[in-house]
Amino acid sequence: MKRELMIKGNTPGEKFNSIEAILRRMSRRLSHKVVGVLPVSPVFEFAYVPDSDNIVMRRLFPVSGTITKAGVAFDSRGKKPIRLMFGVENDITMRTLSSSYLIKRKAEVLDINFEVESGDKITVKAELEEGEVVKGIWIGLSFEPGLKHMKKQEFLLSELELMTEEDNEGI
């Protein structure tokens, strides 16, 4: 049951104070949260066949962040699982690390949450068993740059509401 708002007071000052009290109570009910959507950057590669070192992808990351997902697909492959090795080298911080993932199907999406730093060189290598042949290797990575590397822009709440209304007009 809704409660009717009543402005109390006999003088204009008392009525004004009553209105201010009502507005303070109502403002507590309003949301003070603004949700920002941070897009990820796609990083992708296609290799018809692995090179002489079985490497199928090489990338340099100029900013730190996280690779959250990796998608892998093969145009043709043998029956045995393929191990993909993600290797990281950084000539600035002198760090090296690696991680491997066993791919059992023709296409897979992996949740990897792999942290990268500025200057990391990443290589993806396909470890194939003797006699295995792989053709058409598709790799896609979902990269989220660290917040300190993102462009910051301030908006008034009214400007943000206006922008979202403009974007939703075509929907």
N, C-alpha and C positions, 0 to 999 in steps of 0.2 A: 504494500500500500504506500503510495507516494505521499510524502509530507509536503503540504503547500508552504511555500516560502512567504513569510509575512514580514513586511518592513515595520519595525517598531519605532516608537518615538513620536513626540508631539512637535518638537522644533526641528528645523532643517538640519541642525548639527546632530541631533539624536538620530534622525533618519539616515543621515550620511554615515554615522558610526555603525548603524545596524546593517546598512548595505555593505560596508567594508568587512564586517564580521561574516556575512553570508558569502562574500567573494573569497575570503580566506579559507573557509570550510570547503568551498567548491574547488579551489585551486589544489587542495590536498588530494582530491580525487582524480585530478588530471595526471596523465602519464608524463613523466619528465624524461623518459627514455627516447633516444633516437637510435635507430638501427641503421648502420652503414653496411653496405654490401661491398666487399673487397673482391674484385675479380681475380681469378688465377691466370697465370700466363701459360699457354700451351707451348711445349717444346717437343718437336717431333722430328723423326728421321725415317727415311726409307732406304734400305740397302738391298740391292738385287741379290747379292751373295755376300757373305762375310769376306773381309780382306784377307791378306796372307797371314795376319796375326789373329784371325777370327773375330776381329772387332767390327761391330755393326753400327756403332754410334760414338761420336766424340763431340763434347760440348764444353764450353767455358762459361762459368757463371760469374758475372761481374759484381753481383750483390749477394749477400747472404739471405737465406730463407729456407724453405722446406719443400721438398718434392713429396707431395702427398699421395699421388697415385701414378702407376705406370700401366699403360696398356700395351700389349704385345700381340701381334698377329703374324702368321706365316702364310704365304701363298701356297707353298708346298713344303712338306717335311716328312721325315721318316716316322716310324712308329714309336721310337724311344723318346723319353723325356729329354728336354734340352735345358741345360743349366745356363742362366744368364748371370754373368759376374758384373756387378757395378763397382768400378774402381775409382777412387778419388785420389788425386795428387794436387798439392797446393805448394807452389814454389815460393809463395810469400810467407806462409806460416809453417812450411815444412811438414805438413801433416799428410799422412797417407792412410787410407782405410779402404775396406772392400766389403761387399755384401753380395750374397748369391741367392738366386731364386730359381726353383725348379719349375719349368713350364711343361705341363703334361698334355695340354690340349692345343688345338690349332690357334686359338685366340683366348687370351685371359686379361683380366684387369686385376692388378695387385694393389693392395693398400700397403705402401712402403714407409711413409713418414721418415724420409731420409733428409737429415739436416745438411745443408751446404753452406759454405762460407765464401766470402768474396775472394775470387781468384781460384776457386776450385775447378780443376779440369776433370771431367767425368768421362770415362770410357765404359762402354757396355760391350762385353765380349761374350760370344756364344761358344760354350764348351760343348763340342760335338764328339760323339763316340766314333771310333774308327768306321769309315764307310758311310756315315750319315751325311745326307745332303739336305741343305736348307736353301730355299729360294724365296725371295720376296719377303724381307723382314721389315715389318712396320713396328715402330716404337713411338709411343706418345707419352709425355710426362706432364703432369699437372704441377706447376711451380708457383708457390706462394712467396713473394718477396717479404723479407722482414719489415716490420712497421717503420723502422727508422729509415728505410730506403724509399718509402712511398711518399708521393706528393701530398702535402697537407693543405687543405683549403677550408677556410671557415665560412659558414653560412649562418644567417639568422634563421630561426625556425620558420618564419613566414616565407623566406626565400626557398627553403628546402621543400616546404609544402607546395609552393607554386611550381617548382620544378617537377615534383612527382605528379602533380595534376596535369601538367603539360605532357609528360611522358605517357600517362594513362589515357589520354583523350582518344587515341587510336584503337584502344582495346575494346 
